[in-house]
Amino acid sequence: MRILLAILPVALLHAQPPAPAPSKPPVRVRPQAYPDRPPAPAEKVERGKAVYGVNCTFCHGTDARGGSGGPNLIRNEVVLKDQDGELIAKVVREGREGMPKMNLTDAQVSDIAAFIHSFKVGGYDASRMTPETIVVGKADAGKSHFASTCAGCHSVTGDLKGIGGRITDPKVLQQTWIMPGSGRGAGARRVSPTTVTVTEASGKKTNGRLVRIDDFLVTVAGSDGPPRTFTRVGDVPRVELHDPLKPHKDLLAKYTDDDIHNLTAYLVTVK
């Protein structure tokens, strides 16, 4: 042994074991909905939806998440433990504070339970009722609204030509026309930045892209040189903003739900 140690290279005698390979960060997995129930027959869920709509919607909402004074049902402990209406039936027939007694049959309660259990209980909005499409307005009414409200700045044969074909996701399309520049995806429109004109007391003007503005400072980025910051005291210097989105921002408080739905329904046809 002494002879072997003597002839081994010094480097091997002092060699350190190889460092362990860096561990990979754990993969984050979305939590599964709880409880994970086998789906009930579609006809049973539909019957439950009808009975629920007549007796429960007003207080608990159309998606059982709570309505006019009624609590969220899909996260309720009784509902979570219920299997086929056996626990829900007791509450339905005996009532609760603020909730009247209801004379429903076992079959009706079972159907209601199947409807409520059809909602997934989990994060990431898993339990919400997702509409099949947001295109629910009237295209003709949207065309009229476009002519009276939007045609002064936009044209479906000009800057918006083929917009319904370029932006194929109606949600992105709707967000894009409501507030251009906020939509994402193919065809979403880029908007020019807000610019500003700063007029000093001497009359000298500085134009450029707005970087920052508050009651005390305004910062302007010009095409030549670094950004400049001006101290504001009241109306000195005079500051004029040129926001390309101002007309859209002014309309936000004026849109009705029908306006939004109808105009979206019209724009998806512009291809």
TIDOPA-885166 format. One line per field, with one value per residue (C-alpha): z, y, x; residue in three letters. Coordinates in nm, 4 decimals. Layout:
<nodes>
zz	Z, ...
yy	Y, ...
xx	X, ...
type	ala, ...
</nodes>
This chain:
<nodes>
zz	0.0000, 0.0861, -0.2501, -0.4373, -0.2501, -0.3237, -0.6965, -0.7224, -0.8570, -0.5885, -0.7795, -0.7448, -0.3726, -0.3253, -0.5928, -0.4903, -0.5883, -0.8868, -0.8007, -0.8300, -1.1351, -1.0637, -0.9921, -1.2260, -1.0816, -1.0026, -1.2689, -1.1457, -1.2068, -1.1830, -0.9015, -1.0123, -0.9451, -0.6259, -0.5960, -0.9297, -1.0014, -1.2885, -1.5224, -1.4812, -1.7855, -1.9962, -1.9776, -1.5960, -1.5848, -1.8207, -1.6020, -1.2979, -1.4744, -1.5485, -1.1899, -1.0521, -1.2847, -1.1452, -0.7765, -0.7093, -0.9691, -0.8111, -0.4872, -0.6000, -0.9540, -1.2862, -1.2282, -0.8569, -0.7544, -0.5539, -0.6527, -0.4775, -0.1191, -0.1646, -0.1038, -0.3483, -0.3705, -0.5566, -0.2685, 0.0032, 0.2433, 0.2182, -0.1628, -0.1687, 0.0486, -0.1306, -0.3858, -0.5363, -0.3539, -0.0229, 0.1748, -0.0399, 0.0063, 0.3810, 0.3257, 0.0437, 0.2451, 0.5852, 0.4583, 0.6144, 0.7501, 0.4562, 0.2491, 0.2251, 0.2419, -0.0956, -0.1710, -0.4296, -0.5011, -0.4494, -0.8266, -0.8635, -0.5882, -0.7434, -1.0771, -0.9137, -0.7466, -1.0827, -1.2292, -0.9435, -0.9433, -1.3155, -1.2252, -1.1620, -0.8236, -0.8625, -0.9358, -1.2704, -1.3179, -1.3693, -1.2222, -1.4357, -1.7121, -2.0259, -2.3168, -2.6442, -2.8164, -2.7241, -3.0615, -2.9438, -3.0808, -3.3933, -3.6848, -3.8515, -3.5342, -3.5016, -3.8568, -3.7775, -3.4580, -3.6510, -3.9080, -3.6420, -3.3916, -3.5554, -3.9249, -3.8602, -3.7883, -3.9259, -4.2407, -4.3067, -4.6570, -4.5243, -4.1955, -4.0748, -4.4037, -4.3369, -3.9597, -3.8976, -4.1008, -3.9504, -3.5915, -3.5831, -3.2058, -3.1271, -2.7737, -2.9076, -3.1744, -2.9176, -2.6885, -2.9849, -3.0982, -2.7465, -2.6649, -2.9532, -2.8474, -2.5614, -2.7770, -2.8420, -3.1180, -3.4949, -3.6481, -3.3251, -3.4027, -3.2850, -3.1675, -3.1859, -2.8466, -2.6733, -2.7625, -2.5826, -2.6562, -2.3727, -2.4112, -2.1685, -2.0372, -2.2968, -2.5745, -2.6577, -2.7498, -2.7009, -2.8763, -2.8209, -2.6822, -2.3377, -2.0830, -1.7590, -1.6365, -1.2985, -1.1177, -1.0659, -1.3584, -1.7266, -1.9072, -2.2843, -2.5053, -2.8269, -3.1386, -3.0649, -2.7315, -2.3929, -2.2389, -2.0814, -1.7579, -1.6911, -1.3491, -1.3475, -1.1379, -1.2042, -1.5775, -1.6390, -1.8643, -2.0751, -2.1511, -2.4447, -2.4689, -2.7995, -2.7107, -3.0150, -2.7903, -2.6376, -2.8602, -2.7569, -2.3899, -2.4079, -2.5485, -2.2722, -2.0399, -2.3155, -2.4484, -2.3480, -2.3361, -2.6545, -2.8286, -2.7442, -2.8477, -3.1669, -3.2857, -3.2226, -3.4160, -3.7070, -3.7094, -3.7217, -4.0606, -4.2035, -4.3963
yy	0.0000, 0.2394, 0.1722, 0.2400, 0.5652, 0.6695, 0.6357, 0.7975, 1.1526, 1.4194, 1.5699, 1.2465, 1.2281, 1.5724, 1.5512, 1.6655, 1.4683, 1.6195, 1.8850, 1.7677, 1.8867, 2.1886, 2.0858, 2.2053, 2.4378, 2.2559, 2.2769, 2.4696, 2.2799, 2.4382, 2.2875, 2.0587, 2.1538, 2.0110, 1.7896, 1.6149, 1.4688, 1.2435, 1.4430, 1.3937, 1.3159, 1.6278, 1.6027, 1.5891, 1.9017, 2.0816, 1.9933, 2.1167, 2.4389, 2.5045, 2.4368, 2.6364, 2.9254, 2.9545, 2.9047, 2.9988, 3.2379, 3.5607, 3.5021, 3.2855, 3.4095, 3.2294, 3.0633, 2.9867, 3.2305, 3.4520, 3.6990, 3.9324, 3.8580, 3.4844, 3.3274, 3.1511, 2.7905, 2.6190, 2.6784, 2.6133, 2.3329, 2.1642, 2.1663, 2.0427, 1.7434, 1.6743, 1.3947, 1.3790, 1.6378, 1.4509, 1.7392, 2.0184, 1.8817, 1.9498, 2.3158, 2.3558, 2.2141, 2.3651, 2.6991, 2.9265, 3.2778, 3.4949, 3.1869, 3.0525, 2.6846, 2.5258, 2.2360, 2.0505, 1.6788, 1.4573, 1.4380, 1.8164, 1.8642, 1.5959, 1.7758, 2.1077, 1.9384, 1.7998, 2.1515, 2.3086, 2.0247, 2.0825, 2.3904, 2.3213, 2.4429, 2.5784, 2.8787, 3.0454, 3.1131, 2.7428, 2.7785, 3.0638, 3.0150, 3.0876, 3.1966, 3.0135, 3.3466, 3.7134, 3.8020, 3.8476, 4.1906, 4.3083, 4.3805, 4.6239, 4.8316, 4.8200, 4.9480, 5.2438, 5.3163, 5.3055, 5.5527, 5.8007, 5.7645, 5.6234, 5.7152, 6.0650, 5.9120, 5.5566, 5.3793, 5.0116, 5.0655, 5.2491, 5.2049, 4.9331, 4.7472, 4.3730, 4.4144, 4.1212, 3.8983, 4.0275, 3.9885, 3.6564, 3.6380, 3.8439, 3.9171, 4.0677, 4.2549, 4.4009, 4.5110, 4.6587, 4.8878, 4.9865, 5.0854, 5.0506, 4.9412, 4.7259, 4.4244, 4.1392, 3.8870, 3.8894, 4.2050, 4.4076, 4.7699, 4.9666, 5.3188, 5.6170, 5.7378, 6.0474, 6.3557, 6.6867, 7.0485, 7.2454, 7.6245, 7.8046, 8.1583, 8.2879, 8.1408, 7.8633, 7.5403, 7.1827, 6.8990, 6.5274, 6.2041, 6.2262, 6.0287, 6.1495, 6.4170, 6.5168, 6.8391, 6.9253, 6.7854, 6.7021, 6.4945, 6.5037, 6.2713, 6.4412, 6.3000, 6.4778, 6.4289, 6.2896, 6.3515, 6.6921, 6.7519, 7.0803, 7.1991, 7.3003, 7.5881, 7.6303, 7.6860, 7.7645, 7.6237, 7.5645, 7.1962, 7.0669, 6.6928, 6.5227, 6.1855, 5.9823, 5.7754, 6.0700, 6.0277, 5.6607, 5.7454, 6.0085, 5.7478, 5.4927, 5.6639, 5.6892, 5.3331, 5.1217, 4.7423, 4.7322, 4.9683, 4.7396, 4.4209, 4.5674, 4.7306, 4.4112, 4.2114, 4.4516, 4.4633, 4.0838, 4.1002, 4.3500, 4.1100
xx	0.0000, 0.2817, 0.4436, 0.1192, 0.0618, 0.4154, 0.3799, 0.0361, 0.0474, 0.0139, -0.2823, -0.4784, -0.4128, -0.5693, -0.8367, -1.1843, -1.4949, -1.6758, -1.9300, -2.2899, -2.4749, -2.6920, -3.0473, -3.3160, -3.5781, -3.9006, -4.1678, -4.4697, -4.7880, -5.1302, -5.3322, -5.6098, -5.9666, -6.1119, -6.3016, -6.2485, -6.5912, -6.6951, -6.9202, -7.2939, -7.5098, -7.5610, -7.9398, -7.9257, -7.7080, -7.9461, -8.2453, -8.0564, -7.9650, -8.3333, -8.4483, -8.1542, -8.2361, -8.5884, -8.5099, -8.1482, -8.0032, -8.1276, -7.9364, -7.6435, -7.5760, -7.5941, -7.2560, -7.3166, -7.0433, -7.2772, -7.5442, -7.7885, -7.6944, -7.6405, -7.2980, -7.0691, -7.1934, -6.9129, -6.6700, -6.9262, -6.8281, -7.1687, -7.1528, -6.7932, -6.8831, -7.2118, -7.2207, -7.5681, -7.7742, -7.8025, -7.6464, -7.7844, -8.1393, -8.1325, -8.0440, -8.2953, -8.5836, -8.5010, -8.3765, -8.1177, -8.1178, -8.2238, -8.3078, -8.6622, -8.7572, -8.8152, -9.0454, -8.8362, -8.8322, -8.5284, -8.4863, -8.4923, -8.2336, -8.0170, -8.0363, -7.9453, -7.6498, -7.5338, -7.5476, -7.3512, -7.0987, -7.0407, -6.8367, -6.4695, -6.3500, -6.0006, -5.7833, -5.7185, -6.0897, -6.1545, -6.5013, -6.6270, -6.8793, -6.6783, -6.8978, -6.8549, -6.7942, -6.7959, -6.9461, -7.3027, -7.3889, -7.5682, -7.3362, -7.5812, -7.6056, -7.2276, -7.1877, -7.4144, -7.2220, -6.8934, -7.0271, -7.1398, -6.8557, -6.5441, -6.5546, -6.4174, -6.0748, -6.0917, -6.2044, -6.2726, -6.1332, -5.8282, -5.6427, -5.8820, -5.9076, -5.9347, -5.9052, -6.1408, -5.9099, -5.5848, -5.7023, -5.8835, -5.9358, -6.2492, -6.1217, -5.8005, -5.9954, -6.2321, -5.9490, -5.7620, -6.0397, -6.1413, -5.7835, -5.5353, -5.1902, -5.3183, -5.4092, -5.1688, -5.1352, -5.1151, -5.2593, -5.2648, -5.1977, -4.8969, -4.9671, -4.7347, -4.6084, -4.7383, -4.5377, -4.5093, -4.4253, -4.2639, -4.2646, -4.0324, -4.0936, -3.8468, -4.0587, -3.8146, -3.9910, -3.8766, -4.0545, -4.0121, -4.1449, -4.3005, -4.0996, -4.2544, -4.4896, -4.6301, -4.7171, -4.3508, -4.1511, -4.1771, -3.9155, -3.8808, -3.6770, -3.5717, -3.4141, -3.0860, -2.9158, -3.0261, -3.3701, -3.4299, -3.6194, -3.7989, -3.9135, -4.2785, -4.4096, -4.7774, -4.8218, -4.4558, -4.3285, -4.6374, -4.6859, -4.8909, -4.9507, -5.0200, -5.1731, -5.2833, -5.5119, -5.6991, -6.0093, -6.0313, -5.9814, -6.2556, -6.4958, -6.4385, -6.6854, -6.9466, -6.9614, -7.2580, -7.2431, -7.4491, -7.2066, -6.9127, -7.0898, -7.2353, -6.9150, -6.7172, -6.9785, -6.9358, -6.5547, -6.5186, -6.6972, -6.4475, -6.2214
type	met, arg, ile, leu, leu, ala, ile, leu, pro, val, ala, leu, leu, his, ala, gln, pro, pro, ala, pro, ala, pro, ser, lys, pro, pro, val, arg, val, arg, pro, gln, ala, tyr, pro, asp, arg, pro, pro, ala, pro, ala, glu, lys, val, glu, arg, gly, lys, ala, val, tyr, gly, val, asn, cys, thr, phe, cys, his, gly, thr, asp, ala, arg, gly, gly, ser, gly, gly, pro, asn, leu, ile, arg, asn, glu, val, val, leu, lys, asp, gln, asp, gly, glu, leu, ile, ala, lys, val, val, arg, glu, gly, arg, glu, gly, met, pro, lys, met, asn, leu, thr, asp, ala, gln, val, ser, asp, ile, ala, ala, phe, ile, his, ser, phe, lys, val, gly, gly, tyr, asp, ala, ser, arg, met, thr, pro, glu, thr, ile, val, val, gly, lys, ala, asp, ala, gly, lys, ser, his, phe, ala, ser, thr, cys, ala, gly, cys, his, ser, val, thr, gly, asp, leu, lys, gly, ile, gly, gly, arg, ile, thr, asp, pro, lys, val, leu, gln, gln, thr, trp, ile, met, pro, gly, ser, gly, arg, gly, ala, gly, ala, arg, arg, val, ser, pro, thr, thr, val, thr, val, thr, glu, ala, ser, gly, lys, lys, thr, asn, gly, arg, leu, val, arg, ile, asp, asp, phe, leu, val, thr, val, ala, gly, ser, asp, gly, pro, pro, arg, thr, phe, thr, arg, val, gly, asp, val, pro, arg, val, glu, leu, his, asp, pro, leu, lys, pro, his, lys, asp, leu, leu, ala, lys, tyr, thr, asp, asp, asp, ile, his, asn, leu, thr, ala, tyr, leu, val, thr, val, lys
</nodes>
